[in-house]
Amino acid sequence: MTCFSSKDRPLIIFFDDVQWADQTSLQQISELALHPQSHSILIVMSHRDDIPANSVLHEILSTLSSSLLQRTIQLRELKLRDVKDLFVDLFDAQDNLDPLAALLHAKTKGNPFFVSQILQAMLRQKLMSYVVLSPDRPGIWRWDAPQLLKIFPYEDVVHLFKMILSKLTPDTLHLLKLASCIGETFQVEFLSIVSGIGVVEILSHLLVLQKEGIIQQEQRKDENSQNSLEEFLETLEKSEAMTSLQMYCQMTYSFVHDKIQQSAYESIPQDEILRIHLKIGSLLLQAAENDTAVYTSKCYDIANHFEKSQDLIKLGDEDLKLKVAIYCYFMTKKAKTSGSFSNALLYCQTSLNLLNLNFQLEDLGFSTLSKEKFQLGLFLYLEFSQLVYLTGDSQRSQMILEKILERTTDINDRSELYYRLIHIHTTQQNYRKCFEIYGKAMRDLSVPEEDIGLLPEPQQQEINSKLKTQLENLLMGRSIPSLIDLRICNDVRQLLISKLMNACTFVAGVVNETLTIFLSYKSLIRPLLYGWTGTEGFSLNYLGTMMVTQGQLKRGYEFSQLAMATNTLPYDYLQSLESFDTLPPLNLNHIFKMKTSLKIEALACTCQAWASAGAIVVPWASSWEHSCEILTSAMQISLEQGNTQFYTVSVTSRILSSVHCRSLSDLFREI
């Protein structure tokens, strides 16, 4: 957004009805508002005033009010004088409108929308009329006050809408209920498909709803389509033309107010709601499988419809249940990749529920699954544990991983679980537990004790001395930049070992210098022997740090550059990482192909390499300005990957680096 705003050309962004926004959207708005470069952006949000104190919106508004120059404008109800002024404008300053204004003000308590809706209802029901008394005098408006009180006994807008809905024919009301399940907006053709009713009949019902002020037609882009819907239907009845029918099929309508949609939706029995959402989700999914454009625009809507109908899906066909579970698993990964962690968690829970797996974790439920579904369940629990962690509950995430570890025997899956447990215990500063898990994981991979790095201090120092000699011999005659041309390792076991070593390097750097030296040497010896895995970046930076502290600034800087460069190589496992731009075949075989046996998080390795390079090596060997540039990239990569640990490292290091090359006023504003 900062690209479109400046001091000379400020940008105003308006977010309407934010009380309906999901947690991720609200957090993104908050991040935009608090961004250090958003000085020329004015953010305006509208919302209801009855926000619960325990809601995400209330929390974010409180944060913004304490952090920003914020102004709250509360829209008060209309006063009697305001209603009178409104009537003067509407009815050409007629003198006898004061009693009507007083009546409506008392009835609506000054709610502007309620006032306008009652006026429209009075006109539709002919409770108001314009009477011309004589040709030489202007006409006057008349109304039936007793009849008005009798017909409109409701106390608020919701009651008004319920009364309006009660007067619709059963067929029109049924169509409106279907539309309320589709969403705030709906297309004529899709409503026809969902309802099984022809387009012409659909249009007739929509015309009634439009006249009642319940729905409105979205603005059309076709300049030639200016004829009203009513004129079009009359033309059809006369059988004169149907050339414009396709244009009307593509029309989009929306509810005039969210309260209307809410009233229609709440009037549907619960069992019928489940059936409608399942039908809508199934039809949209069928269309998405054949049309990428439908998938692109409706992928989240499909998942939301399935989430709302999951209790009905569980009772139905096993094939449908599995297909929807796979789709929700795919959407879990898509939402997580886009940073929408709350939505991803919702879809993941839906998928677990459809497989009868327990995300409350009293019992995982694996024993009831076939071998194929067990693997899908494992994938889901891995995603679930990470999402629980990313949404702030590291202890629960740890418990999930430990429970899964008890039930899986596959070495690749166990290594992934060990890797994630190391990461969680690192953030909890439980370093002893990290070393314990690291050692157990390496022994699971049949790694000899002398190649793990956890031997008693004297023995480990002796091994480190041998590793230093081995590394010098392997590097004989080679320049550091030329090492980028080493082959790429595709040996699964070696990839797993490198990944676990990299995971433990950060912890070792905090509390175990001997292990840090061991892992740093190994980070280069292993690529020289087996090839690059893409996980060595962080350890290579520690190797560079060792060189810098020994006065070898150039060599240390070259290792730092090498650490960042290794993450750009064309690793096979990166080529097989799934894309979320198109919908894949929704079957177990394809899901298993999507999953790499290593499940290496490429962005995690990249952000570690960049963060550590900018924080540790570059300030010594290059410049503070260069360090800030690298750390800025590390911050962005960490945000994209959801890596809170290295985002914090990047931010803190960038602030410290900025002290040396920026003014204090700029620095404090950014902090």
N, C-alpha and C positions, 0 to 999 in steps of 0.2 A: 504493500500500500504506500510505502514511503516513496516509491518511484513516481506516484501520481500526485504527490503533495509537496509543497514547499512554502516558504514564508510568503512569497508573492502569490502563490496559487494554492491556498489551503483546501483541504478535502473534508467534506461532511458526509458521514456514513450514518444512515438511519436504520435501526433494527426495531421492527414492530412486533408487538406481542411476545416479548422475550420470556414471558412466564411459561410458554409452551416449548421453549428451546431445551434440547438435551444438554447433559452435563458437559460433553465435549465442545459443543458449539459455544456455550457460555464461557468455558475456559479459554477458547480461542479469542473471543471478544475481549476477555480480561487481559490476555497476553498482548493483544494489539494495543489496548489502552495504556498498558504499562511499559510498552516497548520504548527504549531510550531514544529512538529516532522518530517517534510519532508526535513531535511537537506541533506539526502543522495539520493535524487530523483532529476534527471534532466528532466525537461519537455521541449520537443521540439514541437512547433506548426508551421504548414505551412499554409499560407493563401495568397490570392491575395493582391495586394498592393492598390487596389481601394476601400478600406473599407470606407463607409459613416461615416462622423463625428458624426452623431446622432445614430449610431448603437450600439447594446449591445456589440459586439466584440470590437469596438473602445474604449468604456468605460472601459471594462475589461482590455484591453491591456494597457491603460493609468494608471489604478490602479496598475497593476503588475509592470509597469516600475518605478513607484514612490515608490514601497514597496520592491522590490527585486533587487538582483544583476542580471540584465537582459541584454542580448545582442541581438541586432537585426541584422540579416544578410539579406541584400536585394540582391536578385538574379538579376543581371543586364542582359541586352540583350547581345547576343554573338557579339563580334567584328568580323570584316572581317577576321582577323588573326585566330580567333577561328574556323570560318567556314572552312577556308582553311585547318587547322590542322585536322578537322573532316574528310574532304574529303580525305586527305592524308591517314588516317587510313582506311577509307572505301574502297578506290580504289587503294590500293597498291602503293602509292606515284607517281601516274601518273602525268606527267609534265603539261599537258594541261588542268588542272582542275581549274586554277585560274579564267578564265572568268565565268565558271559555278558558282563558289563560290561567285564571285562578284554579279552575277545576282540574285542568291537566297538570298544573304544577303540584297540586295536592296529591293527585293520583300517582305521579311519576317521581315525586320527591326531587324534581329538578334533573333527573337523568336525561341528558340530551338525546341519546339514542332511543330511549323509551318514549320521549315526547314525539320524535319523528315517526316512530313505528305506530303509535296510537293515531296520529294524524292520518297516516297512510291507510290504516285499517278503517278509520271513520269514512274516508272517501270511498274505499272499496265497498263498504257496506251501506253506503248512501246515508250515513248519519249526518253528513254535512252536504249542503247543496247551495248553489249560487242562484239567487232569485232576483229577477229583473222586475221591479215593481211598475215602472213606467218607462216608455221610450226615451223621455227627456231626463231621466235620472239614472245614475249608475246603480248597478245591482248590489245586493248585499249577501253576505254569507249567513246561513242559518244552520242551527244544529239542534239536536234533540238531547238536551242534558239528562233528563230522567232515563231515556233509553240508553244513553251512553253509560251511565252508572250501572244499569242493569246488565248490559252486554259485556262490559269490561270490569268484572269483579276482581281481577288478578292484581297482585301487589308488586310484581317486578317483571322484567323483560322475559325471564324464563317462563313464567306463567302465561304471558302473552303469546309466546311462540307455541306453547303446548296447546293453547286454545285454537290458534291458527291451524296447527297440524290436525287437531281433532275434527276440523271441518272439511278436510281433504277426503276425496274418495279413497276407498281401500287400495285401488290400483296405483293411484298417484302417491299415496303415503308409502306403499311398499317400495316404489321406485326411489323415493326420497331416502328411505332407510338404507337401501343398497348404496346410494350415492354417499351417504354419511360414513359408510364403512370404507369406501374407496379412498376418501380423503377430503381435504379442504377444497380441492379442485378435482374435476372429473371430465373425461371426454365422452361425447355422445356415443361414439361407436363402441367404446369399451363398456359403457353402461348397458348398451344393447346386448353385448355378448354375455355379460354377467347375468342380466335379467332374463335373457332368452326372448326378449320382446323386439319387434321390428323397429327400425330407426324412425319411421314416420310416427308410429304410436308413441315412441319415446319423446319425440319432439313435441307432440301434443300435450303430454304430461308436463314437460319442462316449461311450456308456454304458460300453463296454469300456475306453476310454481313461481315463474317470473312475475306474473301479474300480481301474485300474492305477496311479492316482496321478499321471498324466501331465498331465491338464487338470483344470480346475475350472470350475464354472458361476458366472458373475457373479451378484451378488445381484439378485433380481427385485423389481420395484416392485409388481407385481400381488399384492395380499394374498390373492386367491382361488386363486392357482396354487401350492398347497402340496404337491400330490401329487408324488412322486418321478418321475424320468424312467423308472425301471424299471417302476413301477406303470402309468404312462401307456402304455408299449409293450405291456405285458400286456393292457391294455384294448383296444388296437388289434388285437392278435392275436385277441382274442375277438370282434372286430367289434361291440363294444357302443357305442362312441362315438368320434367324431373331431372333436368340437366344440372341443377345446383345441389342435388341430394348429397353428392360426395363431399361438397364443401361443408354442409351442415353436419355430416358424420364426423368431421375433424374438429368441430367446434368444442371449445372448452368452457365449462361453467364453473362457478364457484359459489359458495354460500355467502350471503350478504354479511353474516356475522358468525363468529365461532360459537356463540350461544345457540344459534339455530341448529348448526351441525350437532352440537352437544345434546340439544333437546331431542332431535331425531334419533341420534345414536342410543341415548339412554332409554328410549321407548321400545327398543328391540329386546325380546327375551334372550337370556344368556345363551341358551343352546342354539338359538338361531344366529346369534352373533358369531359363534364358533364356526358354524357352517358357512356363513357368508365370507368370513376372512379366509377360510380354507379354500373356498372356490376362487376368490379373487387372487390369492397367492398362487394357486395351481395354474390358473389361466395366464397370469403374468409370467410365471416361470416357463410355461410352454412357449409363449411368445419370445421370451428372452433366449431360449435355446436355439431359436431359428433366426433371430435378428439381434445383432450386436448393439444396435441403437436402443432397442428396448432394454437390454441388459444394462447399458451404460446409464440410462435415465431412471430405471426402476429397480436396480439391484437391491437397494436398501429397503424400498417399499415391500418387495417380495419377502425379504427376511422378516420384516415387521409383521406382515400378515401371518406368516407361519408361526412367529413367536406368540401371537395372540390366539392362534387356533391349535396350539400344541397339545392341549388336553384332549381334543377330538382326534387329532392325528394319531395319538398313542393308542386309541381304541380301534384304529382302522387297519388297512392293508399293510403288511410287513414291507413290501417293496416301496410303497409311498413313504413309509416311516423312515426307511433307510435313505431314500433319495433326499428327503427334506433334511435329515441329519447331516448328510454330506454337504448339501448346499449351505446350511448354517455354519458348518465347519469352515468351508471356503470363505464365507462372509466374515467369519471371526478373524481370519488371517488378513482379509482385505481391510477390514475396519481397523485392526491393530496397526497395519502398515501405514494407514493414513493418520494415525495418532488418535483415533476415536476409541479410546480404551473402554469407556463405559458401554458403548454400543457393542463392541467386540465381546465384552463379558456377557452381555445379555444374549447374544447369538450363541456363544459357547455353552451357556447354561441351557438354552433351548435344545441344542444338539445332544448334550449329555442326558437331558430329560427324555428325549425321544429314544435313546438307547437304553433307557432304564438305569442309567448310571447316576450315582448320588453325588451332586456337587456340594451337599452339606457335609459329606465325608464321614458319617457314622460308619458306612460301609461302602467301599468303592463300587461294588456290584460287578466286578470283572468275571466272577465265577459263572455268570449266566450267559456270557457271550461266546460266540463261535470264534475260531482263530482269527478270521478276517476282521470281525467286529472288535475283537480285543485290540488289534493294532490301531484301528480308528479311535477306540476309546483311549488308548495310550496317547495318541496325538492330541486328542481333546484335553486330556488332563494336563499335558505339558503346556498347551496354550492357556488353559485355565489357571494353572499355577503362576505363569508369567503375568497374566492379566491381573490376578489378585495382587501380585507384587507391585505392578505398575500403578494400581489404584490405591496403594498405601497399606496393604496388610502383608508384610513380609513373613510374619510368624505363620499365618495360615498357608502361605505359599510354600514355606519350608515343610509344613506338615503334609501337604499334598505330595510333594516330591518324595518324602521319606516313605509314605504309604505306597506310592507307585514302585519305588525301588524294591520294596519287599515282594512285589508280585511280578517282576519282570526278570528274565534270565538272559535276554539278548545283550551281548557285550556293547553293541553300538548304542542301544537305548540306555543302558546303564551308565555309559560314559557321558551321555547327554545329561542325565539326571545328576551325576556327580558334578559336572561342570556348573550346572545351575545352582546347586547347593553351595558350591564354593563362592559363587557370586553373591548369594544371599548372606552367607556368614561374613563375607568381606564387608558388606554394607552395615552389618550389625557389629563390626569390629571384633568378631569372635575368631581371632586369628588362629588360635590353637586348633579349633575345630576345622578350619580351612586346611591346615596341614594334615590333619587326621584323614579328612575326606580325600585329599589329593593322594596321599600314600595308598589308601585303599583302592582308589581308582586305578592307579598305576600298577598295583599288584594284580588287579583283575585283568589287566592287559598283559600280564606275565613279564613286566619290566623288571630286570635285576635290581637289587637294592642299591648297587653302586651307581645306577643310572637314574635313580629317583631324586637323590640329593638330600635325604633326611637322615643320614648316618650321624653318629656322634661327632662333635666338633673336630677333634684331631684327625679322624679318618676322612671327614668331608674336606678339610683343608688340603689334605694330601691329594685327594681326588681332583680338587680344583686346580692344584698346581699341575697335575698331569693333563687336565683339559686345556690349560693355557698353552702348554707345549704342543699339544695336538693341534690346537687352532692355529698357532704360528706356522706349523709345518704345512697344514692344509692351505693356508693363505700365501705360502711362499710363491713369489712372482706374480701375484694377482693384485689388481687395484680394487679398492672397495666398490667404486661405481660399477665395475665390470661384473660384480657378483649378481646383478639383476638378471644376467643372462643364464644363470643356472637353470636346470630343468625344473619342471613342476612335478611335485610328488602327487601320485594318485593312489598310493598304498593306504588303504583305509586305516590300518593299525597305526602307521606312522602319523597320519593326520590327527587321529584321536590323541595320541601322546603329545603332539605339539600343541594342540588346543588346550589340554589340561595344564601343561607347563606354563603356557601364556596366562591362563586364568590365575595361577598361583604366584606369578611374578610380582603383581601389585602388592599382595600381602607380604611376600618375602622382603620387598623393598622397604616395608614399614618396620618389621620386627626381626628379620633374620638376614643379616648381611652375607653370611656364608652361603645360604641357599640362593640369594640374589646373584652372587657371582657365578655359582654353578649354572643357574638358569640362563644367565646372560651368555656365558660361553656356549651352552647347548643351543641357544637360539641361532647361532651361526654354524656351529659344527654340524647340526642335523641337516640344514639345507645343503651344505657341502657334500654330505653323504647320501641324502635321500631326495633332495630337491625342495623347492619352496611349497609351503602349505597355505600361506596367507594369514597365518596366526602368529607370526614371529615378531610383528612390529613393535609391540610394547617391550619385549625382552631385548630387542636390538637397540632400542633407545637407552636401556640401562647399560648395555655394553658401551654405547657412545658416551654415556655419563662417566663411566669408569675411565675412558680415554681422556675426557676433558679434565677430570680431577687429577690425572697424571701429567697434565700440561700438554697433551696431544690434541689441541683444539681442532685442527683441520681434520684429523682422522675421526674424532668424535662427531664432528658435523657431518662427515660423509656417512657414518653409520646412521645418523638421524635421517638423512635424505634417503638412504637405502630402506629404512624402516617404513617410510611413507610410500616409497615406490613399490614395495612388494605387494601392497594392497590393490595395485592396478593391473596385476597380471591376469591373463585369461584362464582362471582355474575352472576345471570341469564342473565342480560342484556349484560354482556361481552361474554357469550356463544352464544348469538344471533347476535353479531356483524358480519357483512358480511366478507367472505373471498374472495380474489381476485385471488386466484390461479387457479380457474376453472370458466368457463363461466356459469352463472345461467340461468334459463329459462327467456326469454325476454318477460315477460308479466307483467301487472300491479299488479296482485295478488301476484306475488313473490316479486316484488319491495316493496310492502307494508309489507310483512313479513320480509324483510331485515331491514326495518327501525324499531328501537326500539322506543316506544312511548316517551322515555326520551331523546334519542339521547345524552346520557352522553358521553363525550369524556374522556375515561378512561386514556389515556396517559397524558391528561391535568392535571387531578387530581394527577397522579403519579408524574409528574415533579414538581408540586407545593409542594407536600409533601416532596420530596427529596431536592429541592432547599431551602425550608424554614428550614428544619432540619439542613442541612449543614451550612446555613448562620447564624442561630439564636441560636440553642440549643447546637449542638455538640461541637463547640469550647470551650464552658464553661464547659461542663460536661465530655468531653472525651479528645480529642487532636486536634491540628491544622492539623496534618497529616490525621487523620480520617475525619475531616471536608473536606479536599481537595479531598479525595476519593469519598465521598458522592456527593460533588458538581460536580466532573467530570462526575459521572453517571447522575446527574441532567442535565448537559449541553447536554449530548448525547440524553437523553429522550426528552428534549425540542426541539432539532433539528429535531428528528424523527417526532414530533407532529406539528412542525411549530409554536411553541409557542414562539414568539419573546420576550414577556414580561418576561417570566421566564428564557429564555436563557440569557437575559441581567442580570437578578438577579443572576443567577448561575455563569456567567463569572466574574462579578464584585466581588461577594463574594469570589470566588476562588482566585482571584488575591489578595484580602485583606488577606485571610487566608494564602496564600503562602508567604507573607511577613515574617511570623513568622517561616517558616520551609524550605525556599529555598534561594539559593544565589541570589543576586540582578541581576547578569548577566543572569541567567536562567529565572528569572522573567521578565526582560525587553524583552528578546527574545520572550517569550510567549505572552506578551502584544502586 
